[in-house]
Amino acid sequence: MIWYLLYPFRGTTEPPRLDNKHPLRAAFTRYGSYSARHPVITLLISVATAVILIYPFPFLYTNNFTSGSSNLPHHVWTSAQPFEGISTTKPDVVMRSIWVHGSYMKALEPEVLLRALEIQDDLLGPTINFDPRRTPEERVIVNATSSLTPDMRDTFHAVNGLSDSSWFFHSPLQYWSCDGENILQDKDIISTVNERSRQSNSVNVTLRHSIVFSGKRFENHRLVAADALVITLVHMLDSPVGRQWEEKAQALARRKSGQWRLYPEDGRSLSNTLYEFRFQPLSFQDDLFLGVIYSSIVLYFFISLSKLRALKSRLGLIVAVMAQIAVSIMSSFTICAIFKIDLSKIPREAYPLVILTVGLENIFRLINAVIVTPSSNSTASRIGEALGQTGHVALAGVSQNLAILWMLSKYVSPQVTAFCTFAAIALSFDFFYLLTFFAAVLSVDVRRTELSDSLNRVATLSRPTSPQQQPKQSWMDAMLRGESAFSTRVAGTIVMTGFILIAQWHFFDNESLGQTARRVVHLLKSQPQPPRSPQSSFLSVDIHQARTPTAWLRMQDHETAQEVIKVVKPNANSYIARVHDPLVFVLNGSDRTPTQYGVRPFLPAAYDFARNQFGVFMITVIVTLAAVSILMNYLLWDELPENDNDNRPNDEPLLSVKTLNNGHSLDVVLLSASRDGIIASVGLDRLIRIWDVRRGVMSYIVQDFESHVDPLPVLAMAIDGDSNWLALLSGHDRVYLWNIPERRWGPSMEVLVKGRKPVAFCFGYDSTEFINPLLVVRYNGTMTELRVESNESVEVGICRSPLVSVRQHFEKPLAASPNPPARVVTSSRKGCVHIASQLEAGWVSDSVDIPCPPGDQAITSIFPLPALGSFLAVRTRSVDLVDIVTHKITHTFNTQDMKPDSLRCFHSTRRRPQCGSVGLANLAIAYTNAETGNVILQSYLPERDGDTICFRDPYTPGSKTCCLWRETVEQRYEIVNPGEWEALKIGYLVGVRKREIPKPKAKSHPIANSGLRRRGVQLPRTLSAEKYLSGTEDDVWEVWSISSRGEMTSTPLCGYAESDNLLISALGPLHTMGRNSLVVGLGNVVKVITVGNDHFDGGESSTDDALFVGMAAATTSRRKKTSVGARKAHG
């Protein structure tokens, strides 16, 4: 409904679709991903909360109002409230009462009981062993003007027949038959009071503690103290007993006894108020209304559920939805009981109504959002994306409903206010359990094959190829599917508000429409409350009553109202009483100073529960959590590997972008990065800057004022493996070294490059040198090894043909090869491949003869795989996997036409199968299609789960778990509009591209330099210019990633509300950093793109598959696919 109210400002009634970079959406997405990756933890949080709030329920609620517990709602409307009708309305009865106080909270002492008995007998006459029943022959004729004798008084008693003079009373002294001797002989008054709490008076009105005591204190479900004895006379308007009570009260005041003080001092009640007491069972119309509402909800629920096509998961979702609603309601009841919010005034059938209407709305909105997410994405990605799309809508809906409930509570009756409070608490709990319990259950259901397959089919069918193929949808079908505005955004609020108004009408159904209108206008005027009566002010200051008369009246339960109605107005549902302010008697010598033994702020049963049940309660919570944890781990034991491998400790979104700004004023033109988080950047502003991502993006400028080194222009640069040295190849034919930790210049050395950038510039390796040598490989096929520390250089001829591809190949020592040589693998323009190896005698270059397949002869580039002791020889339409020692082809991958030097590869960690050869769990290659420019990703998996791709000769015997390359399963994916991209060792392709956005319409004011960069030019502030500017800065560039199992993710490259950056038309340099990060220049800033969480430890494990998350649960993904086909991933 809030979206309709905001229509004049927004121009639409649709909920807003927050941008991916909006903080609120990002928070919901991050939480959704976390809950999906850790469903057990999320579920345990919700279960713990539910058990903590549900376990006390039977201890806090009871039908016995004498136990200090809260009263359960019944099948009736009940109330005890000031009459809101015409003030001249004739009441049905009159109620007069006296309150007798001793010391604070000591009304049950014998002295107080005896003094109360004396006052009662003075007002009513002798009441010892009171039995007013008289046969018609025993009844006497009474003269209305004469003084009443006990027989005359009893004749008018209601037990002898209802008349205009009838009366009855209830008093706590009736527990002892109004006999002082019985009180004196009672050695345990507290036990007597509790044992006789169900005793009735002469007209069968139960002498409950709520009507004969005020200011009660309960412990262990027993009354242990009271602040006042309450003696109440109920009489008809013309009853002489009422007149006698009034006259004798004034006489008591004039007598001025030395045993008590009377308030008011003249014995006259200062004021009286019309009260309406109601006990109204649900009518046929009420039952019909609730039946129609609940039937509609159930019908909507099952129709919506049937649309999900989750045949195997439908029962589980039904149980989850019902459990969430039930737990929300019971949790709310517990909170209301603890804070003494009386819910017994509204029929119990009404309480689930609000949660069903509003809760189902949020649940199906989340389910539908999951359905429309790409089924190829991971469970965590789908739940996170769905919660990011719907979380703010659910939050806005809950906030809207809470605001409506708060406003309604200001104008409705107290019993309806209690219902509004319950509804607000229940809606809050429902939102909490939606984010914890249901999100976890839904993620488990999506992960398992039943719902995953069905969602996959629905997602496929929900994307028609053209608008003409979309079937026409009726409004009714859209409403039942939860897609129309009425069913998803208005229905819950309308039902909630409508029921509250209906409930309010139930308590004022005796009003005419005019009276109702006048009362509403009176409430809306918000007139100040009338000043409190002198009596009320005096009592609150001097007597310190533990319970005020008004609060005491509103505590009367529905059973008392029902019993009184049967006496004074049979066959009715309510009665109106003129309630006089009580006469308050305080015994002389009493200490009315409040103590800690007074009425406690929370429900007495809550204190009893904490004192007596805490140990059992904690054991129950722990055992329940342990049982749920064991059950979930048992149910998900075969699903946990996916969860573990895809785990990110901080549970950030899969793609995160960090901006390194304020470093350059002009564009970044060169970038280099180490594997442990050190970045070097060179800008057009002639600044060279070092960034340390490990220490919270600390940066400094490469300069030393004590020296006069000027390396600019910089042709190439490199960082050594330990991140100690930055090598800068200057256009002045010299190499300079900068000590990164010490921030000073190191040695330099001359090298002839003639101002041309070499094909490769990198650090080599020599264990005998403090500074590793530098390698400069030129296009003409020569390589120079620079030993800067000793100022020596070595020229090596690698190939006589011009080089087109040069790659380092540095292997780690293994048991089979303890001292592998450093290698450089090259390919030339003629297609020949050379391997330059660093031996003890120096560098040696060997030619590699690789057989050429027919029609695809030229080798265009190479790609090293040092962890596998192999490299890839890349042709136009095929890739050869070549052993770097034997030069034999292990396998040939067939591809589409490839763009030169575009191939990339990543694979799982190396394994050692039982046959002793090299093994892998999976491998993927990626390249740019030469014709379309799209990126093609081809991944290879063993045919059977748990097997290993084996590099052995196909004709050599192997183990049962070995899978030859020809037996692998290929999966192929295509990424449209890839932009610039790179492969990360963690198992992902990551790229940055410019999204296609609609061009702005031409305006009278052209936009200057809009496609390049901002150089102090102010754009015209037209609407179209603002939109275009915003789109250019924030929305054009986006980061995408895809794993080898086809999970596609994207996020904006620029942060939320990011500004003050240069506008650019093309990306700057791009470089990998570590296993899972990529750095890219974007104008004058550097962007660090990370998959998962950045781990810059400088090392890589050769045995830990957990580091390779791109292939995580690939076997699970393969089990869910019945066939392998090409897939196209659109941005």
N, C-alpha and C positions, 0 to 999 in steps of 0.2 A: 504493500500500500504506500510505502514511503516514496516509491518511484513515481506514483501518480501525483502525490503531493508536490513533488519536485518538478513536475512536468513544465510549469511556466518558466522555470529557470534552465532546464536541461533540453527541453524540446522533444523528449521521448519518454515513454514509460518503461522502456527496457532497462534492466539493471546494467550498470556500467561494467565494461570489460576492461579491467585494469591492465596496464602495460606490464610486460614481463619484468621490468626493472622497478616497478612500484614497490616500495618497502613492505606494504601490507601483503601484496600478492607473493612477494619473495618469501616473507615469513611463513605464510601458509604452505607454499610449495616446499620450503625447507622442512617444515614440520611433517608434511605428508610423506615426503621421501624418507624421513627418519622413522616414522611409524610403520612404513611398509618394509623397511630394511630390518627393523627390530620389532616385529609384531608381538613377540613374547613379552618384551619389556613393556610395550605400550598396553598390551592386554592386562598385564599384571598390575599396572597402575590403576586401570579402571576397575579391575576385580577387587583390589585392595580398598579402593574408595567405596565400592558397592558393599563389600562385607562390613566395613566399619560403620556404614550408615544403615544397613538393613538388619544386622544382627541385633541391635538394641530395640528394634521395632516392637516385638511382643512384650518387652519390658516397659515400654513407654506408653503403650495404649492398652486400654481395658474398658470393659463395660461397667466396671465397678468404680464409681466416682469417688469412693471413700479411700482409695489406695494411694492418692497422690499422682496417679497417672492421668494422661490425657484421654478424653472420651472419643471413641470412634464415631465417625458419621454413620447415620442410619438412613432409612428410606423415607425421611421426612425433612420438611423445612421447619426449623425452630429458631426462635429469637426472643430476646427480652430487651426491648429498646424503648426509648421515649416515643410516645405516640405522635406521629407527624401530621395527623389530620386536623380537623377543626377543633379549636381549643374548647368550644362549648359542648363537645361530644359528651354524652352521658356515660359514665363508666359503668362497668358491670359490678365491680366490687371495690371496696376500700381496703387498703393495707396500712396498718399501723404497727410499729415495732419499737422495741426498746433494746438498747445495746448496753450490756453490763460489763464494765472493765474492772479488772484488778490491776496488779502490776503488769508491766509489759510482757505479753505472751504467757500470762499465768492465769488465764480465765478458768482453768480446770482445777483450781485449788478448792478444797471444801468450803473455805470461808466465802469465796466468790459465789459458789453455787447456792449456799444458804442465803446470802443477801439477795441473790437474784430471785430465789423462791419467795422471799418476803415481798419483794416488789411485785412479782407476778400475782401473788394472792391479794395484794392491795389493789391492783388494777382490775382483776377479773373476779375476785372473790375466792373462796377456798377451792383449791384444785387438787387436793390430796386424793390419790386413787381416782382420778377423774374418769367418770363414766357417765356421759350425758344421755345415754339411750333411755327413752321413756316410751311406755306403751300409751296408746291413745287415752286409756282410762287414767293414767298417771299424770298426764299433762295438765297444767294449771292454767287458769285464765289470767292473762297479764294485763294490767293497766299501764298503758304506755307512759303515763306521767308519774307513776309510783317508782320508788326505789326497787331495784331488782334483788330478789333473793336468789340463792343458788338454784332452787328448783325452777324459778321463773327463768333464770339465765339458761339453764339446760334445756328448757322447753324450746327455745329458739335455735338450738344447735342444729347444724346442717344435717346431722345424722338422723334427726327426727323428721326430715323432709325439707325440701328447698322452698323458701318463701322470701318475701322482701325483707324479712328480719333475721334471716339465717346468719350464722357466724361459725367459725372454728378457729383454732389456733394451733401452732406448733412451737414446741419449746424443747431445748435440750434437757430440761428437768424431767420431761416425761420418760427419759431413760430410767429414772428412779421412782416413777409413778408420782412425781411431784411430792415426795415424802422426805422431810428433812432427816428422819431417823435412818432411812435407807442410805442417804448420802453420808451420814456420819459413820455408819457401819461398813461402808464400802472402803476396803483397804487398797484397792487398785482401780482408781477412777479411770485411768487411761485404758485399761483392758475393757472395762464396762462400756466405755464410749465406742470402742472399736467393735466389740461383740454385738452391740445393739444398734449398729448403724443402719440396719435394714428394718428396724422396728417401725411400725406405722402408728399414726394417731387414730382418733376415733373415726375419721372419714377416709381412712386408708391412704393418707398422704405420708409417704416414707420420710422418716426423720433423718434425712441424709445430713452429713456433715456440712454440705454446701449451704443448707438453709438454716441450720441452728447454730453455726459458729461462723466467725469472721476472723481472718488473719490466721489461717491454719498452717501448721508445720508438720510435714510427713517425714518419717524415716522408716525404711524397710517396709514400705507400703502400709504403714500404720500411722494414725494421727497421734502425735506426741505432745502437741501444744496448740493452744488457740489464744487469740488476743481478746476476743469478746464473745459473750453469750448472746444470742439473738433470739428474742421472743417476739413472735409475729402474730398479730390478730388480723384475720381476714373476715370481713363482714359485708353484708349487703348494704345498700344506701340507707335504708330505713331501720336498720337494726338498732335496738336500744342498747345492745352490748357495746356498740361503738361509741354511743353517747356517754355511757357509763365510764368507758376507758378514758375518754377525753376529760370528763369531769374529775375523775379520781387522780389523773395525772396532774392536773392543776392543783388539786388538794395536796398531793405529795410535795409539790413545789412550795406551797405556802407553809407546810409544816416544817420544812428545812431540817431534815434529819441530820444528826451528827455522824451518821455512818457512811454517807455518800455525798457527792456533789452531782447536781443535775444540770444538764445542758440541753436546751436553753433553761435559764433559771426560773422562768415562769411556767414551765411545763407545757408550753404550747409549741407545736411544730411551726417553724418559721415559714415553710413553704411545702407545696406538694406538686407532684408531677404525674401526668398521665403516662402510664406505661402500657405497652402492648406485649402480651405473652402469647407466643404462637407455637402450635404443634400441628403441622399440616402435612399429612402423608401425601406422597406423589399422586396426583390425579391421573385419570386416564389420558388427558391431553398431554400431561408431562411425560408419561410413559411412551405415548405415541411419538412425541417430538424427539425424545432421546433415542427411541427405536429407529426412527427414520435416519437420524444423524449417524448413529453407529452403523446401521446397515449400509448407508452410502459410503462411509469410510472403509468398511470391510470390502465392499464391492470395488471401490477405487483402488484399494491396496492389491487385491488379487488380479484385477485387470492389468494394473501397472506392472505387477510382478510377472505376469504371463508374457508381457512384451519383451522381457529380458532374454527369452530363449535359453535360460539356464536350467535345463530340466533336472540335472543332477544336483544343482546347488540351490534349487528353489526352496526346499524344505529348510535348509540351513539358514538361508536369508530370512525366511519367515520367523524362525526361532530367534535369530539375532535381533530382528526388529522388535518382536514382542518382548524379548529380554531387555532391550534398551529402554523401551517405554515403561515396562513394569519397574525396572530398577530406578528410573528417574522419578516415578511417582512415589515409591517407597522411600527413597532418599529424601524427597521433599517432605513427606510426612514426618520423618524423624527430625529434621531440622525444625519444622513447625512445632513439634511436641517439645523439643528442648527449650524453645523460646516462648512457650506458653501461648501459642497462636491456636485458638480454639477453632477447629474445623468441623465440629459436630453440628453446626447450624445449617449446612448445605447438604443435600442428599449425596450419598457416596457415589451414586451413578454419574455424577457430574465431573468428578475429579479427573478421570482419564481423558475427558473430552479435549481439553486444550492441548495436551501432549500429543494425542493422536493426530489432530489436525495440523499443528505446526511441526511436530517431529517428523511425520511422514513426508511433509513437504521438503524438509532439508535432506532426508535420507535419499529420496528418489532423485533429487537434484544432484546429489553426489554420485549416485549410481549411473545416472545418464551421462554425467561428465566423464566418468571412467570409460563408458562404452564408446564415446566418440574419440577418445585418444587412440593413437595408432597402436594396433595390437602387437606390432613388432617391437615396441618399446618395452623396457623392463618394467616389472611390477612397481618398483619404487618410483620410476619416472612417471608412470601412469597415475598412480595415487597422488603423487606430488603435484602433477599438472592439474588433475581434477580438483584437488583441494585448493590449489591456487586460483582456479577459475571460479569456484563456488564458495570458498570460505568467507570472503568479504560480504557476499550476498546473504549468507546465513547469519553472519555477525550483525549486519545491518537489520535483518529481519528480527532477530532477537532483541536488539537495542530498541527498535521501533515498538515491538510489543511490550517491552518493559516500560517504555515511556507512556504508552497507552494505559497500561495497568496502573501506573503511578497516578496519572491524571484521573482515571476513573475512581481510584481509591479515595480521592479527596471529596467525592460527591455522593458516594453510595453509603448504605447503612454499614454498621460495624461488621456484621456477619459476612456481607459481601466483600468488605475490605479484607477480611481474613482470607477469603477465597482468592482475591487478587494477589495477596501476598504469597499464597501457595502457588498460584500460577506463575508468578515471577520467579520463585525459587525453582520450580519444576522446569521452566524453560531454560534457566541457566544450567541446571544439571543435564538436561537433554542435549544442550550444545556441548557440554563437557564430555558426555559419553559418546556423542557423535564423533568428536575428534580423537577419542581414545579407544573405546570399545569397538564401535562400528567401523572406524577406519582400519583398525587392526584386523577385524574379522573379514572385511572386504578385501584387504590386501592378501590375506591367506586364501580367500576364495578365488581371487583373480590369479594368484600364483599357481593354484592347482589346475589340472587339465580340464576339469568340468567347466568352470566358468570361463577359463581362458579361451578354450576352443569356441565357446558360444559367443563370447565378445568379439573374437576374431571374425566370425562369420557376420555378426551384426555390423561390425565396423566396415567390412567389405561391402555389405549390401547397402549400407547407409551412404555410400558415395556414388550416386548415379553418374554416368559418363557425360550426360548432357541434360540441360534443363527440361528438354522435351520428355525424357524418360522418367522424370519424377512424377509419381502418382499424386493426384489431387487429394488433399487431406481435408477432411471435414473438421468443423470446430469441435464437435463432440469427441472425435477421435483424438484431436490434439489435447483436449482437456483431460481425457482419460490417460493419455500418455504423459501427462505432466508437462506439456509444452506450451500450453496457453497461459496467458497472464492470469486468468481467473484461478486456475488450479494451482499454480505455483507461487503466486505472490499475494493473493488477496484472500483466498478461501479461509486459511487458518486464522487470519486476523479478523475476518468477518464473523466466523463462528465464535471465536473467543469474545469479541466485543458484544455480539448478539446475546450470548448466553448470560454474560454479566448483567446486561440490561434486563433480560427476562427474569433473572434471579432477583434483581432489585424490584421489579414489578410484583413479584410474588409476595414481597413483604409489605407492599402498599396497594394490594388489589382492592382495598375498600375505598380508594380514592376515585373521584371523577377525573376526567381529563383536565378540567379547569383547575382542580386542586393540585394535580400533578404539575401542571405548568407553573402555577404560582410558587410551588415549593422549589422547583428547579430554578426559577428566576431569583428566588430568595437566596438560594445557595450560591448562584453565580455572582451575586452582588458582593459576596465575601465580607459581610458585615462583621465587625469585631465581636468577639464573644462577650456576653454580659458578665459583669463582675461577679466574683464568687460571693456567696451569701456570707454574712458575718459568722454564722455558725460553722460553715465549712472552713473558713479561714482560722477561726479560733481553735477548732478541733485539730487542724493540721499542725498548728504551732504548739498548743499546750498539751493535748492528749497524745499526739503521735500515734494515730490509729495505723495498724499494720495493713488494713484494707479499708478503703473508703466505701460508703454505702452504695455509690453508683457502680463501682467495680464489683461489689458483692452481688448486686442485682443482676449484672450481666453474666455472672458465673453460674446462674441457675441452669441446670441441665434440662434436657428435653423431657426426661421422665417425670421430673417434678411438675413441669408445665402441663404435661398430659394428665397427671393425677389431679391437679387443681382444676383443670378444665372440666373433668368429669364431675366435680363437685359443684362448681358455681355455674357452669354453662354446658350441660350435657349435650352431646351430639354436635358440638361446635369445634372449630379448629383453633380458636383464639379467644382471648378475653382481654378487656381493657380494665386496668386497675388504677385508681387514684392512690398513688403511693406517697404517704407523708414522710417527711424527714424523720429519722428515728430520734427518740429521746435517749440521750446518752447518760448513763449512770456510771460514775467513777468512784470506787470505794476510797474513803479517806485513808491516807497513809500509803497509798499505792505509788510505786515508782514507775513512771511512764517513760523513762529514758530508754530509747531504742538500744537493743543489744544485738550481738551476732546471732542470737537464736530467733531472730524474726523471720519474716517471709523471705525466702531466698529468690534471687532474680530468675533462676532457671527452674524447670519442672522438677519437683521433688523426686520423681521416679528416676530422673537422670542422675541425681546424686547417689541414689541407692544403687543404680546400675554400676556407676564408677567405683563404688565402695565394695560391692559384693561380687560383681561379675567381671572385674577387670582382668584377672588372671586367665579365666576361661576364655574371655573375649580375645585376648592377645594370642592365646594358643590356637583358637579357631581361625583367626586371621592368618597366622603363620602356616598352619596346616593347609588351609584353603589355597594360599598362594603356592605352596609347595606342590599340592596336587594339580593345580592348573598348570604350573610350570612343567611338571613331568608329563602331563597329558599333551600339552602343546609341543613339547620336544619329541614326544612319541609320534604325534600326527605329522610333524614337519621334519622328521629325521632325514627324509630323502630330499627335502627342499632346502635344508640349511646350507649346503655348499654354495648354492647361488648367492644366498644372503651373505655368507662369510666372504666370498671372493669379491663381491661388489661392495664390501663394507668400506666406508670412509669414516675415520674416527670421529670427526667433528660433524659429520652428516650435513655437510654443505651441499648445495645443488651440484650436479655432476660437472657442469661447466661454471667456472668462476673467472672473473676478469678483474685484474688489479691494474690500476692506472698509476704510472710513474710520471708525474708532471712536475712543472716548475724546474725542469732541468735544462731545457733548451728553449730559445726564443724563435728559432727557425727549424725547418724540417730535419728529422733524423735521417741520415743517408747510409750509415753503416751500423751494424749490430753484431755483437758476438756475446756468447753466454757459455758459462761453464756448467758442469753437471751438478754443482752444489750451490747454485743460486747467485753467482756473480755475473753481472751484465756490464758490458762496455758499449757505449754509444758515442757516435760522432755526428755532429750536426752541422748544418750550413752556417751556423753562427760561430764556427771555428772553435767549438768547445768539445773536449773529450771528457766524458763523465763516466764514473764508476758507480754502479748501483749494487747494493747488497740486499737482496730480497730476504736472506736468512734472518737479518736483524731488523726487520720492520721497515724495509725500503730506505735504508740510509744511503746517501749519495755524496759524492764530492767530485770536484773538477781535477782532472789530471794536469797539475802544474806544480812547478817547484821554482820559487822566486830566486833561489840561490844559484840556479843554473840557467843557461840560456838555450835550452833545447826547444826546437820548434819542429815537430814531426809533420805538420800539415804541409801539403795535402796528404791524407792517409789513403793508401790504395787498398789495404787489407789489414786485418788484425786477427789475433787469436789469443786465447787464454789457455794456460797449461792445465793439466789434469788436477793439480793441487790448488788451483786458483791463487797461486802466488805471483805469477808474472803475466803481464799483458804485453804482447808483442805487437808493435805497430810498424807496418811496412810503409815507409814514406815515399812520396814521389821524387824525393831527392836522392834516390838510390841508396837508402840506408834503412837499417832495422834498429828500432829503439825498444828497449825493455823498461817497463814500469813495474816497480815492486808494489803490488796491491796492498798488502797488509801494512807496510812501512810508509807508504805514500811518498816514494822518492824514485828518481830515475836510476836505472841500473846501467849495465854496459850497453854499448851500441856497436854496430858493425856494418860495414859497407857491403852492398849487394847490387849487382847490375840488373835492373829491370827496365830501364829506359822509359820510365813513367807509365808503363803498361801494367795493368793488374794481372797477376799470374793466375793460372788455372787452379792452383791450390796453394794455400799458405797455412801451415799448421805446425804444432809442436811434434817432434818425434819422441824417442825414448832412448835413454842411455843411463844405466844404473850407476855408472862411474862418474857421471857429471852432476854437479849441484844444480845447474840449470840445463834442462833438457834441450837438445839441439833443435833448431828450426829447419823446416823443410819448405823450400820454394820450388814449385813445379811450374815450368813455363809451357806455353802452348807448343813450342817447337820440340818438345819431347825430352828436354834436359831438366834435371833436378839438382838443386844446390842444397847441400846440408851445411847449415851455419852453426858452428860451435862458438856461440857468442862469448862464453866464459874465457875461452883461450884464443878468441879472435882468429879461428881457423875455418876454412870452408872447403868443401869437397864437391866437385862437379861429377854428376852421374848421368850417363846417357841411358834413358829408359827406352825410348822408341824413336825411330827415324822419321816417323810420320807425325803430323800435327795431332795433338791430343784433344779429345773432346770430353773425356770423363776421367777423373782421378779420384780415388777413394783410399783412405787409410784402412789398414786391416791389422789391428793390434789385438792379438789373442791373449787371454789370460792363461797362466800356467795351469795345466791339468796333469793328472797322473800319467796319461798316455803321452803328453808332450810337456815336460817340466820347464823347458826353456824355449818357447816358441819365438822365432825372430819377428821383428817388426817388418811389416810389409806395406807396400803401396801398389794398388792394383789400378791399371790404366786401360783405356780403350782409345783407339785412334780414329782418325777420319776414315781410314781405309778398312776399319773393322777388325784390326788385329788387337790382341789382348796381351799385355805384359804384366809380369809380377816382379817388382823390385823388392828383394829381401836383404835385410841388414844382417850379414854374417860377421864372423870374427875378423875376416880379412877386409871387410867393407861391404859396400852395397853391390849386389849382383842383380842384373835384370835378365829375366828369362821370358821367352815367348811361349804363349800357351796356345796349343793347337786344338781348337774346339771344332768338332764336325759341324758342318752347316747343313740344315735341312733344306730340301728343294724349295725354291721360291721365297725363302726368307733367310738370306745368307749374311747380310751385314749386321755386325754387332754394334749397336749405337751407344750403349752405355753399360756400366757395370754397377753392382750394388753389393757391398761386402756383408757377410754374415759371420763375423769372427767367433761368436759363441758356438757356431756349428762347424767351424773349420771349413767353411765353404764360401762361395760368392755366387751371385746371380749374373749371368751374361744375358743382356737384354737385346733382343732383336726387334723387328717391327711388329710381328704378330706372335711371338713366342718368347719364353724366358727359360734359360737352361740353369739348373741348379748344379754347380760344378764344385767338386772337391778341390780345395786349394793346394793339396799336397800331391795327389795322384792325377789331377787335372781330368778326372773322369766325370762324365755327366751322370748325376744321380737321378734326375727326373727333368722332364721338359713340361712346362706349363703352357697351354695354348691360351692366347689372349686375343682381344680385338686389336685393331690398328692403334699403336701407342704413339703418343707424342714423345719425341726424343728427350732422354734424361728425366722423364717424369715418373719412373717406377720407384716405388717404395715398398718396403716389406717389414712386417713385424711377426713375431712368433712367440710361443710360450717358452719357458725355460727348458734348457737341455736336460734330457733324461738319458739314462743308460738302461736300455732294455736287456732282457735276459740273454739275447744273442751277442751282446757286447758291442754293438754298433751305436751310432748316434740315434737318439730318439726324440720325438716331439709329441706333445699333446695336440698341437694345432699350429697352423701357419696361415698367413694371409698376405697377398700382394695387392697393390693398388697402383693405378696409373691413370693418366689422362687420355681419353679417347681422342685420336688425332682428327676425327671428322666432326664430332659433336661438341668437343670440349668438356664433356661430362667426365666425372671420375668413376671408374669402375673398380669395385672392390670384390676380390675373389678370395674366399676363405676355404680352407681344406681341413677336414676332420676325419678321424678314424671311423670306419664303418660301424664298429661296435663300441658301446660305452666302455670306458676303462682301458681300451687298447692304446697302443703307442705307434705313431707313424715312424717307421723304421727306415734308416738310410742304407741298409745293407744291400748287397747285390741280390737282385730278385732270384737268382739261381742258387743262392746259398741258403741252407736250412736255417730257419728261425724258430722263435718260441711261439706259443699259442696266442700271446697277447700282442705280437707284432702285426702291424698293418702296413703293407707295402703302399708306395705312392699311387700305384694304379688302382688300389682298392679304396682310396680315400673318397669322401663325399665332398663335392664342391658346392658352395653356395655363393651366389653372385648378386651384388647390389649395385645400383647406379645412383649417383648423386648429381642432380641437375644444378647448373649454375654454381660450380664449386668455388670460384674465385681462386685465391692463393691458399694452398694447403700443405700439410706435412704429416708424416706418420710418427707417432710416439711409441716408444718402446713398451709402454704400459698396455698397448693393444687397441689404440684408437687412431682414427684419422681425424685431424682437426684442421679446419679451414676458416678463412675470413672472406666474406663475399659482400657485395653490394646488393641489397634487396631491390627488386624492381618496385618503384612507387609511381603513382600517377603524377604526371608533370602538371604544374600549376597552369591555369589558363592565363593567357596574356592579359596584362593590365596596362593601364596608361603609364604606370611608372615601372620601367624595366628594373630588373634586379642586377646590380653590377657585380661581376666576379663571383656569381653564385656557385659556379661549378668548381672553383679553385680553392681559395683560402681567404679568410678574413684578414685584411691588412689595415684595420682601422676604418674600413668603409662601413657606414651605417646604411642598412637596408631600409627602404620605405616601409613604414609601419602599417601596411594594408593587411587585411585579413589573410589574403592568399600568400602574401610575402611571409607573414608570421608562420603560417602552416608549412610553407616550403622550407623556411629556415629551420624550424623545429625538426622537420623530417630529415633535412640534410645533416644536421648535427647529431641527432640522437637515433634516428630510426633507420638510416640507410645501411649502415654497416652492422653485420651480425656475425656471430661466431657459430659454427656448426661442428658437430662431431658425430661420428658413427663408429660403432664397434664392429668387430668381425662377425657378430651375430645379427647385425642389421639394426641395432638400436640407435635411432636418430634423435639428436637433441640439438637445440639451438637456443641462443640467448643474445641479446643486444651487445654490441661491442662497447658502447658507451654507457656509463652509469646513469642512474636516475638524476635528472635535472643537471647533467654535466654540462659545463659551459667553459668559456675562456680557452677553448682549444682551437687551433687552426682548422679551417675547413679544407678538405683535401679531395682530390678526384681519383687518386690511386694510392694503394698501400705502399708503405716503405719496405725496408728489408725485413725478412722473416727468418727466425733461427730457433732451433729446438734448445731446450734447457732441461737437463736431467731426463728422467724417465717419463714424466707426465706433464711437462710444461712447454709452452711455446711463447716466444717474445716476438712482437711485431711493432714496427714503427708506424705511427698514425699521426702524420703531421709532425708537430713538435713534442709529442708525448710518446711514451713507450707503454705498450699494453702487454701484460703478462697473463696469458691464458692457461689455466690449469684444469686438468681433468682429475676430479677427486680432490685430494688434499696434497699440497706440495711437500715432498720429502726430499730435502737437499742434504743427504748424508754423504754424498760423494762416492757411494759404493753401490754395487749391484750384486744381488745374490744370483748364483748360477744354479741353485737347487730349489728356490722357493717359487712355486707357481702362483702363490697368492699375490705376488707383485704384478702379475699379468692379469688384469681384470677385464680386458677387452674380450677375452674368450670365456669369461666366467659363465658357467652353466650353459655352455654351448651345446653340451650333450642333452641337457634338458630342453633347450630350444629345438634341437633336432628331433627329439622324440615327438614334439608337438606338430611336426610338419610331415605331411604324407607324401609330398613331392618337392623336388628342388626346381626352382625356376628363377628367372631373372626378376629382380624387384627394382623399382625406381623410387628413390626417395626424393621428394620435392621439398623445397624449403618453405 
